[in-house]
Amino acid sequence: MRFSTAEAVLAYDESLAAVQYIVDAYGMSDLQRILELLGQGSSTEAALRTVLHSDYGQLEIEVGKYLSQKYGS
Protein backbone atom coordinates (compact mmCIF):
# COMPACT_ATOMS: atom_id res chain seq x y z
CA MET A 1 0.00 0.00 0.00
CA ARG A 2 2.98 2.31 0.39
CA PHE A 3 4.22 1.85 -3.16
CA SER A 4 3.84 4.47 -5.83
CA THR A 5 2.19 3.29 -9.02
CA ALA A 6 5.56 2.77 -10.69
CA GLU A 7 6.91 0.83 -7.70
CA ALA A 8 3.79 -1.34 -7.58
CA VAL A 9 4.08 -2.16 -11.29
CA LEU A 10 7.75 -3.08 -10.85
CA ALA A 11 6.97 -5.26 -7.80
CA TYR A 12 4.21 -7.03 -9.74
CA ASP A 13 6.52 -7.63 -12.73
CA GLU A 14 9.28 -8.99 -10.47
CA SER A 15 6.82 -11.28 -8.73
CA LEU A 16 5.46 -12.58 -12.02
CA ALA A 17 8.99 -13.27 -13.27
CA ALA A 18 9.79 -15.21 -10.09
CA VAL A 19 6.63 -17.30 -10.46
CA GLN A 20 7.38 -18.02 -14.11
CA TYR A 21 10.91 -19.06 -13.21
CA ILE A 22 9.78 -21.37 -10.40
CA VAL A 23 7.20 -23.06 -12.64
CA ASP A 24 9.68 -23.49 -15.51
CA ALA A 25 12.60 -24.62 -13.35
CA TYR A 26 10.84 -26.61 -10.63
CA GLY A 27 7.29 -27.25 -11.77
CA MET A 28 3.82 -26.22 -10.73
CA SER A 29 3.77 -28.65 -7.81
CA ASP A 30 6.67 -26.84 -6.12
CA LEU A 31 4.95 -23.50 -6.64
CA GLN A 32 1.81 -24.95 -5.08
CA ARG A 33 3.83 -26.24 -2.13
CA ILE A 34 5.36 -22.79 -1.57
CA LEU A 35 1.88 -21.24 -1.61
CA GLU A 36 0.61 -23.90 0.82
CA LEU A 37 3.43 -23.14 3.25
CA LEU A 38 2.77 -19.40 2.98
CA GLY A 39 -0.91 -20.07 3.66
CA GLN A 40 0.11 -22.01 6.77
CA GLY A 41 2.02 -19.01 8.06
CA SER A 42 5.56 -19.75 6.89
CA SER A 43 7.73 -16.83 5.90
CA THR A 44 8.68 -16.49 2.24
CA GLU A 45 12.29 -17.30 3.13
CA ALA A 46 11.31 -20.47 5.03
CA ALA A 47 9.01 -21.64 2.23
CA LEU A 48 11.75 -21.15 -0.37
CA ARG A 49 14.28 -23.02 1.75
CA THR A 50 11.88 -25.90 2.37
CA VAL A 51 10.71 -26.37 -1.20
CA LEU A 52 13.51 -25.05 -3.43
CA HIS A 53 16.40 -25.53 -0.98
CA SER A 54 17.37 -21.96 -1.81
CA ASP A 55 17.11 -18.56 -0.18
CA TYR A 56 15.59 -15.36 -1.49
CA GLY A 57 18.93 -13.95 -2.60
CA GLN A 58 19.71 -17.03 -4.67
CA LEU A 59 16.23 -16.97 -6.18
CA GLU A 60 16.77 -13.35 -7.20
CA ILE A 61 20.02 -14.29 -8.96
CA GLU A 62 18.40 -17.24 -10.71
CA VAL A 63 15.43 -15.16 -11.86
CA GLY A 64 17.85 -12.61 -13.32
CA LYS A 65 19.66 -15.35 -15.25
CA TYR A 66 16.33 -16.80 -16.38
CA LEU A 67 15.16 -13.44 -17.72
CA SER A 68 18.49 -12.83 -19.48
CA GLN A 69 18.27 -16.20 -21.21
CA LYS A 70 14.61 -15.86 -22.06
CA TYR A 71 14.57 -12.26 -23.25
CA GLY A 72 18.21 -11.42 -23.95
CA SER A 73 20.29 -8.85 -22.16
N, C-alpha and C positions, 0 to 999 in steps of 0.2 A: 504494500500500500504506500510505501514511501518512495517508490521509484517514479521518476519522470516517465513520460510516454516513451522516450527513446531508450531509457534504461530497461523498461518493462519489455519492449520489443526485443532488445538484445538478450535479456534473460530468457525469454521464451525461445528464441532461436537457439541459444546455447543448450537449453534443456532438450529441445527437439533433436538436436544433433547428438546429444548423449544417448537419448533413447534409441535413435536409429543405429548408433554404433553398438550398443548393447545387444539389440535384436540381431544385427548382422554378425557380430563376433561371437555371441554366446547363445542366442536363441530366445524366443519368446518366453519359454518356460523360466529362464533365469530372470527375465524382466518381471514376470509375474511373481516370482519368489521375492524379489526386492520389494515390490509393491505390497505383498503380504506382510513382510517384516515391518515396513513402514506403518502399515495399518495396525500392527500389533504394538506400536510404540517405539520401535527401534529407531535409532538415529540413522541418518543417511550414511554416515561413515561406517557404522556397525553393519548395516545391511549390505553395503558394498563389500566389506571384508568377509562377511559370511558367505555371500553368494559368488562373488567374482574373485575373491581372495586378493583384493586390490584395495588401495585407499583412494580417496577423492583426488589427490594430487596425481596419482598414476592414471586414473581415469581421464583426467583433464589432458594429460600428455597424449594418451591413446586416441582420444577424440580428435585432437589436433592433427595427429598423423592420419587418421581415418579421413578427415575432411580434405587434407592435402592430397591424398591418393584419389579420393573420389572426385574432387572438383579442381584439382591442380593448385599450384601455389602462386 
